[in-house]
């Protein structure tokens, strides 16, 4: 049953792609939620995460090896380091702009993106860096359907991270504060919530998730380079918009939808893989035209 | 400035009808080496110049050509059309009796007319654009195979491996798409099946391609673009459970491919220009080159070495340095062989045989494959 195998393979591919998109889209959506900023530097934070993860893996591989243990420790190191980088970016570049017009802070985000990209460019000379692990190419094979161990672990890790985030946002004090800040910042200040700290924590978590995605992508695809964040950043942004920007569940859903869409779209006969990006941006336009709030987004209600 | 003065002097001499006298006074044979020794491709150009120098030294040590020593003049083309025309004019005015070289096709193109007007024999050693063929007035000979030859080499190889259904994956740029088109056309004309895929440059996720390759049950995959994305593709093909033949074009012949593909590049085949380390005949050439210049010969050095030897052979065969006679002798080359294999030309003055060699990935490096 080749058709069934192809169908299942497309689901597996879509899950892998969707996990990356969702993890990055979460950062977009959370940051937009608390400070209404489309953080276009987020894709580059993902790229920095991949490089930090690469460096961390070469540091720890002496002790823990370059297999799963080493990789998970590298992911953790990268999440912590890049999480704090996110906080620094927020403090240096965005905090002073918070009361400026929306357009100014958007342009600042583009500037941060350029700084990160060109920083990586000058450090690596624009070369591809091979991301070596000892994970091998094993997997489960059912006829023409092939599910690699790496794909399984990757999707599972992404799922665990997302469940943890959902728990954090809905059950903890800072999670509640985060939701409150996204609704009304001034009222939160009046009620004694430390808004700056909440914003910092949002950047910390969003950047850490992007770093995890970057490190996993590096290990999965095997090479990283300074420009890897650009396109995937735009796609994650699209995923956030599809799900309804500002909505955490929406970002996860949007990421998965986008991954599935690309994976199945390219399986249509006569449509080759070079059309992959076309699906993403066509759906972005469609969503913006017909349902600008996205699938799970709420329309803004002006309250008097 | 010095060159300018010489050019001026030569022009005056030509104007006075003394060019015959100038040539007759020479007790050595002047050969122009048209390679980019400055500019972006300077390292390749210097390698090529060194190889020609090595060939000239060997010839001179054996008594020269027609009893005269070979003397080389550097015509730096800088990989730039304008500069290469100036350099060509300069070489002509200094009375060269033949030219070897030609690295960047774009820079070689306008020099065809300069040398063509004088009827001078020109052995093109590295430029291989098929666009050079219609522009050739008949005095230039290409000893590096063209993209058409690479596609033929590829098709022959896949045929010999019993491949029936072939997946050809390119990147949409002119080099990779041209090679893919040529190969697909040839493969289909032989009654086989082709699965075509194009991927975007810089794309990291090839899962759609891998899935198409798997669901079409192809026997071999041919990647026609460059190593950076090729490494990712190879890795993901193996990671996605594809176990059959993978081959890559000369744009992927790089040690970096192994870095990026990791263990997945083991057993991958590559079609390549004849680089010295894989030419069985070039062992002593490499040794001499290292002794003389303290480094490895670059990828095009063997071709330029052969280019000079071929020109010298044609002069010996013609028994004179008269350009028309030497051009005729070149056209009659019949399996003359030095480092890169036997040289015979087609009616279009391109190499009759494909000089592409096949490499195979083994222990993280390319090795010569007898396939």
Interface residues (C-beta under 8 A of the other chain):
Chain A: X2 X5 X6 X9 X10 X13 X16 X17 X128 X130 X132 X136 X137 X139 X141 X144 X146 X148 X150 X217 X221 X222 X223 X225 X227 X228 X231 X232 X262 X263 X266 X267 X272 X273 X274 X276 X277
Chain B: X172 X196 X197 X198 X199 X200 X202 X203 X204 X205 X206 X207 X208 X209 X211 X212 X214 X215 X217 X228 X231 X232 X235 X236 X238 X239 X240 X241 X256 X259 X260 X261 X262 X263 X264
